[in-house]
């Protein structure tokens, strides 16, 4: 068959003219099985030539045997390049890849007069025949042409190109001049022109949506919920009833394609929402810090759902800006300055006072709220962070001038704000309980160790378990009226407020009795009576109680033990090493029996020697394999550090226990008290 050729003007109707020429050549040659691919590839090449070349386009069509060859030439410069493979979820940039995927062969030629892109379908054949003038194909009203794209071809085209091809076929096949498909996006309530047959100005999409485009023949198609999803808008309606029925069939087909695409988009958004909420829940569960929780809430929204986000907390009278996140980190500092200013605080206080936050969120101008440049802030929404019936804070999310929020984004943000609010409430409660526990614990321990001539003290304390628990271990050092001081270390059974109450009682009873002149033996017996008098509210308790007084160059420590681990005497060795030994007897546990056996022991400390008192949290600290730290490790540790000061010696014991202990929070409290006779001053 003699080749055909035509020169197409650089105008928006040229792709349609080229399609008709190719359709006529293919139909005349009886190669209808190549028609679908031929029309699609011709549209791509002519459109690209017009867009990128900007000149008239030469079209050459050659049909021979079972082969079709189409060449498109323009007078522009440049080369045809294949970029990276486009993703399945985007339409742009797929043209040259479509040529590569659908053609039997294709290529390009560049010369002084411009460039040529060609493709072949079917069997390759010889070139060189002289072309004849092209003719436009007649209308085609058969369903095989209007709707008959092969399923595998539809799959490769994607929804937007498939709709565009169906629109082109109904316009060309029925000679309807022009056409548009107007529809709503998957997550956008507004209507827009999805595809157009050419660049001729079309109808206002919103007017079509409201049924006000009376001058434009419109065939609507419904969505999955029965509401109008979109419409096929034509330059004119066909006069023939059969042709109009064909138009309706094409509109139905377009509706099915868009409904499927909407369903896929909803499924993708749902999966993404569930993934984000699951990720948020996992991240929030890993922290009980208010500021870190607020920072996570802000960063989870940026840039997935918003350009920027900010979180305030309302735990006190005034909002506190906890976190700011922005897709452009260079503007975060500026946003923090504006968002923490008095104008923003006044606006937020008004919102909370008026109850506006209880209403569905409405877009607001951040520049009006805090005076920031609209190019940085743009439109924003205020969402309350409410948990357990209490407003804990505010989440502000916004976009820049080019970003709009859709309904599904706001629904997901609302879910995220509820998850963040619950995490904030948990962090708030934890911090409050931790503060209470730390405050109570501080009252059960001496604030400062007293300074006593000839004597030095060192102490360490570490609570076991979570930070919200008050430990049952305690130590105390207090001055005595006649000189010297009293010392005590003990362990009340259990944890929490009840254990803390018993600890407070024990500490004050012992202080009062020893200051009044009672011996350690008598004081412990009286404490036992006090604990038994509490009845069911009483707790078991072990204590070492003693007095420290100057004697000669050193000090004398008189002490009594009630069921407590024995102290360790740390002395120097003339050979240069350290001598360590347990001293005293343990005696009876307090709070169990009315008749108790309490020891009365004394140890003399020469200058530089120490007496180390500790709770069972030291010797019973467990390692990774479950073994105890034990008395042997304690003696070895003290022997190696026998020359250390009192404070250093207490620190050495604590550090050794920490390094020995298993990973995670220790289960028991730890207390160490060191009494050391001061070395003589040179």
C-alpha angles and dihedrals in degrees: 000000000000113000118248126216138185140176113229122204118236094259136116094256094060097088089054091049091049090051092053092049093050092044091053092049093047093046093047090052093050093240097130090144087070095046100095096053092040094056094045095049094044090054091051097049097043093045091049092048092052094045099044101026100038092200138099113293127226115213123196123182123188124183121184127162105316095340132099123191123185124186125191118191132182134180096237127109129238136073134269110246132186111220128193117314108276118239123253091247099058132069102195121091095024099108102093090038089055089053090050093048100046105034128083088221137349140175148155139244126201125197143150091279096051139275136304129206118193138178136188132209125195123006119355115248143175124291134213108077117141110252125233127213114284125244129205116249118242121248119285118210099174123116091229088069100034098048106005104109113140115253094238090052091050089052092054094046099057125220100287096049091043092053090046091053093048090050091050092050096050092047094046097037094052097031093238094156099227143355148185138200111220118191147148120260120244093258101018125087092200122093122233140169105274098183135354131202091226139343095276109132108263138195127300105266092215090051089052089049092053093044092246098119093095094156092059119074104233133190109189126204125202131237127230091276093052094253119122108275098181146318142240106234118196137193087235138350118252113254094218117083091218090054090050089052088054090052090053091050090053090047090052090050091050090049091053091051093050093044089054091048091049090051091051091048091050090050091050092049091047092052090046092048093049091047092050093047091047090049090048092050092050093048094045091049089059096063139051095183117112098213094045090049091051091048091051091050091053096045094047089063097046121110098349098065106007143018092234140004137189133191128207126186123214101198091125133033095283131046114257119209103229104170143004125191128182133176086233106054092194091074097046094093092051091049092050090052093051097040093051093048126110094255091060093044091053092049093049092048089053092050092052094044094049094046092234090141091067090067125080108284116266127193116265134186112249091199088061090048100050107001096249123152107277090225089065101039112022122160118357143179129216116217123184119234100220127170131167091000095304130107106232101173150322133268116205116192126178148160135224124253092285100047126086128186122232129208095258091052091055092048090052091046089053090053091047092049091054091050091047092048092055090048090049091051091051091048091048092051092046093050091047092049091046091051090050092048093047092047093049092045091052090056091053093056129059112263093217134010111241123246111240124181111252093008136087129195133202129181142177131188131184123175117221126224125020124349091250093065123091111220125232096220119097142168131194140190118186135167121250124223096240095045132278122062144257124244131196138173124180149160123221115200113254136006139259134050096326092052089046091053092053090046090054092048093048093047095050095042092052093046093050096047096046092046089052089057102263116148118242089254093054093043092054092048091052090048089053089054090050093052093048089050090060090068115194090000092062124101136207113260139186121200143175109203125182150152127236121208136164115260119176112308092339139037135263120223116198111189144165127206127211107194093315127133110270119260121248123237110214114196136167122256120223088226090062100261132099130263116211129179140160115250134197132017126277102234126190129326115253124238097031112076131024092220108061135173112225121180127229111211137162133197127190115219117204118207109295094018122118142203112213118202120187143163127244089262085084102051094034096050106129127224129215092278093048096256121140125248085230137181095288093059090047092054092045091051093049093045091055092050100039093126094055124110120256094262092044092049092053089049092050091056093048093047093049090052093048093051092046095047125096121256116279132040115326114249097221135049122251127212129173127182121184125194113192132182107232116246114244115269113247 
